[in-house]
Amino acid sequence: MADDIIPPEDIEALFTRSDGTFLCARWGRPIAPVVFGVDDATLATVKGALEAVCTLAGHEIAETDPELGANLMVFFFREWSELPEVPNLDRLIEGLPDLVARLEATGANQYRVFRFDAGGAIRACFVFLRMDADLSAVPADTLALVQVTQTMLLWSDTAFTDRSALGRTEGGHVLLRPEIAAVIRAAYDPVLPAVSDDPAHALRLSARIAAGRPA
């Protein structure tokens, strides 16, 4: 069996949320990223991961978004209490104080907020990373690739609970698992809709993956 073969039922599980609803959505516009709270080396690592995954998906990266300026914002920080101090962030994230309180109470070290256009495609994503001991122990290239992967599609909240989206080569290099890379590539096929709440969409993704493999 080829490494990128993934059964339709496993694809469906990647987009079926813990409440039983199915939803798969991709970006409906070029991604214009900005990263806060890191040095130049880490910034380059994050942008390199984004470029690699966008190349895989055949999706564009832009300098700016005409509506938001930046539509993918990644924040690195030490404490959740720092977020309300970010100028104008409360205008972008509704209920920011309550959200911060919930995240502090649960001891979370990461959180993602998606925004969607009128058709349901992703129009913006805000990624918050509280660099506690666990996240700080993760190599920058691994952390960057994980976060980019989780923002490229609207995955289920349980998609990577039991198994990471990443794998490791015999030489120790971290990369996307082949089947996850195949799902991303298929989901960005222009033949398919940008958003679907029909579980049968998993069958269409599976068909695109099969069609894209060499004979």
N, C-alpha and C positions, 0 to 999 in steps of 0.2 A: 504494500500500500504506500502510495506517495506520501511524503511528509505533510503536504498541504491539504490532504483529503480530510474533511471533517463532515461527519454525518449531518443531514438537515436538522435532526432533532437537537444536536449539540449547538448548531448555529442558532436555532430558535431559543435555546436556553440562554445564550449570550445576550439576548434582547428581551427576555421575559423577566419582569421585575418581581420582587418578593410578594407583591400584591396580586400576581397572576396576569397582569396586563403586558401585552407585547407592544414595543415601540422601538423602531430603528430609524434614526435620523442622522444625516450627514450635514456637513457645512454647505450652506447655499450661496456662499460668497467667498472671495479670497480671504485668507487669514492674515490679519495685520497684528503681529505680536508686540508686546512690550513686557519686560521683566523688571521687577523691582527687588531691591535688597540683596543683590549679589555683585561679586566682582566681575571684571571683564572676562576672565577665563570661564567662569560658570555661565555667564551670559552667552558666550560663544558656544558652549556645550549645549545649552538649551536650544539655541537657534539652529545648531547643527542637527540635533535630533528632529526638530520640526521640519527642516528641509528634507531630511532623509525620508520621513514618513509621508510628507506631502508628495515627494517624488514617486514613492511607491503607489500612492493613491491617484496620482495624476491630477493633484489639486494645486491651486495657485497660492503663493504667498505675496502679499502686497506691503508696500511701505506704510500706507494708511488706509483706513476704512472711511469712505465719504460720510458716513453717518455718525460713527463713534470715534473716529481717529484711530484708536486701537480697539480691536474686537476680541483679542485673546490677551488677557492680562494675568500674569503669573506673579504672585507675591510670596517672597521668602521672608520670614520673620521669626522671632523667638517666642512671643507671647500673643495670645489672641487679643489681649487688651490693647495691642498696638493698632489694630484695624480701625477702630472708631476715630483714631487720630489722623488717618490718611485723608487729606483734603478731598472733599466731594465724593468719597466712596459711598456715603450714605445715600447719595442720589442715584447710584448705580445698583446698589443692593438694598432692596426694600426690607425694612425690619432688621437692619444691621445690628443694633444693640441686642435685640432678642436672640439673633443668630449667634452672636459672640458668646452670650451667656450660656446657650445650649451647648456650644462646642467646648467651652471651658468646663462645663459640668460633666461632660462625657469623656474628657481627656483626649479629644480627637487631635490628630496631628496633620490632617489634611481635609480639604473640602472643595467641591467644585459646584459652581452655579452656572447653569446654561440659560441662555435667552434664545428665543425662536422668532422667525419671521412669520408673516401672515399664513404662509403655506405649511409651517411646521418645521422647516429646515433650521439648522443651527445658525444663528446670526452673531452670537457672542458667547464667550466662556470666561469665567473668572476662576482662577485656581489659587487656593490659599494653602500654603505649606508652613506649618509651625515646626521649626527645626529643633525637635526634641532629640534625645539621645538616639532613638531608633532611626529617625530620618537622617540625622547627622552621620550615622554609621554607614549609610548607603552611598556608594561611589556616585559622583556627580553625573557621569554618563548614564548610569543605570537609572537614577532618579529622573533624569531628564527624559529618557526614552519611555519610561513608565507613564509619566504625566502626559506627554504628547500623545501617546497611544490612547489614553483614557479620555482625551479631549477630541479626538478625531471623529468619534461616533458617539451616539447616545447609547452606551452599553447599559445592560441591566445593573442594578445596584449590587447584584450578587455574582456578576460575570467572572470576576477574578478573585473570589473569596477563597476558593480551594486550590487554585493553581494560577501562577503568575502569567501575565501575557508575554513574558520574556523567557528566553532560554539561554544556554551558554554553549559555545562551541568547545571542541576538545582543546583548543588553544586558550580557552578562558575568556574569549570575547563574548560580550553580551549582545543579543540581538532578539528581534521579535520571533516568537515561535512561528514556524512556517504556516500553520493553519490560521493563526490570527492575522498574519500578513495577507494571506489569501482572502480572508473575510473583508479586510479593509479595502483591498484592491477591488473586490467584487462590488462592495457597497458604493464605491465611487464610479462604477460603470455608468456612463450617461444614459444607457438604455433603461436603467432602473430608476424608479422614483427616488427623490431625495429623502422622503419620509414615508413610512408605512406603519400602520397599527394592525396589520393583518399577519397572523403567524405564518401564512402561506408564503410570505416574503422570504422566509428562510429557505424554502424550496427554490425560489428564484436565485437567491444568492448561491446556493449549492450548484445550480445549473451553470451560473456564470463562472464559478470556480472551475468546474469540470471543462467548460468550453475554453477557458483560458490556458489549460494545461497542454503541453505539446503532445502530439499523437505518439 
